[in-house]
């Protein structure tokens, strides 16, 4: 019997999306743009930032491009969930996180034509671009899927 685990994955996706939207709301309404609050000294700060592009500011201001790409990616992810992720918990989790992250940033772009970013991390000597919960979900989703496909070698159904 095929197991898609739709209800547990929907719950995970909704929780990630809710945390994403709540944290963005708190930053947008309680901090001035550019304001920074140290959490772990210089290594981790909450910094109110806006991004009208993608990672590292790519494609800045091209909202129609982001709307189209996001809808296409979501359709593709749903297709992969149905065809490639049956009976595979890790693949389902990875796809769920990708969808939650994509929807989280899509909501910002639709409502504000920009994305609220706030997690400001210094990795050794590299000041990583400021990001948000949706970006983290996207990154973790990709990592889970890469591990599942390339390291465990399964990719498809669990036996």
N, C-alpha and C positions, 0 to 999 in steps of 0.2 A: 504494500500500500504506500502510495506517495505521501510524504510528509512535507508540507510547506510551512508549518508552524506560523501561520498567518497571525493569529491572535497574540502570541508572545512577541513576535517581531513588531507588530503594530504598537504594542505597549512600549517596547524599547524605543521605537522611532518617535512616538509621541512624547515620551519622557525627555529624550535628547532635544527634540524640537522645543519643548516647553522651557527647558533649562537655557537653551540658546536664546530664545526670545525674551525670557525674564532677565537674563544677564545684560543683554543689549539694551532693554528698556531702562534698567537701573543705571547703566552707564550714561545713556543718552539724556535721562531726565535729572540725574543727580550730580553730574560732573560737567564742567566746562570743557569744550573742545580743546584738546592739548593738555588738559590737567592730568597729572600723574600722581598716583599713590603708591609708594614703595610697600611691597608685601614681604619680600626677602631681599632687602637692600637694593643693590643695583641689578641683581640677578633676575628678579621677577617684580614687575610693577603692573598696576592697573592703569592704563593710559587711554583716555578718551580720544579715539581716532576715527576718521571716516575714510572710506575707500570707494570711489566710483568706478574702480576697475576690478581686475582679478588679482591674483597673487602678485606681489611686487609691483602693483599698480598697472599691470599690463591691460591694454584695451580700455583705458580710462574713458568713462563717459559714454560708452557704446551700449546703452541699455537694451536696445532692440536685439542686438547680437546676443546679450546674456539671456534675454527672455527666450529666444528661439533655441539656443544651445541647451538651456536648462530643461525646457520641455522635451526636447529630443533625447537628452540624457536620461530623464525620468522614464520616458517610454522604453528606452533601451534597457534600463535597469529592471523594469517590471518584466520585460520579455526574458531577460537572463534569469530572473528569480523563478519564473515559471518553467523555463526550459533547462537551465543548468544547475539550479540550486536545490532541486527536490531531494529530500533526504540528506541534505548536507547543511548541518547547523552553522558551521563557520562561514560558508559561502552566503547563507541567508543573513547572517549577522553582518557580514561585510557590506552586502547590498543594502540592507536596512540602514546602516550608518551612512552610506553614500547618499541614499534618498533623503534621510533626515537633514544631513548637511546641505544638500542641494536646495531643499525646500526652505531651510532656515535663511540662507542668503538670498533666495528668490523672493521671499516675503519682504525683506529689507529693500531689495531693488525695486519691487513693485510699489511699495508704499513711499519710499524716500529717495529713490534713484541713487542710493549709495548704501554701503554696508557698514554697520557699526562694528568696529574692531576695538579690542581693549587689552588682550593678553600680550604684555610686552616682556620678552624674555631675552636675556643675555646669555648666550652659550659660549663659554670660554671667552674668546675675544670677539665673537660674532654677534652683533646686535640683530637678532632674528626679526623679520617683518612682523608687525603687530597683527594678531589674529583673534578669532573668536571661537565659541563652542562649535559652531557649524563647520568651521575650517578644521577643527580638531577631529570631528566626526568623519569628515571626508578623508583626512589623512589616516586615521585608524582603520576606516573601512578599506582603503586601498591596501594598507599593510596586511590586514587579515586576509584579503583575497590573494595577495601575492604569496603569502605563507601557504595558504591552502593549495594554490595551483603549483607553485614551484618547489616548495620545501617538502610538504607532505606528499605531493605528487598525485593527490586525489582529484581535486578540482570538481569532480562530478559527485555522484552519490556515495554516501557512506555505506559500507557493506554491513 
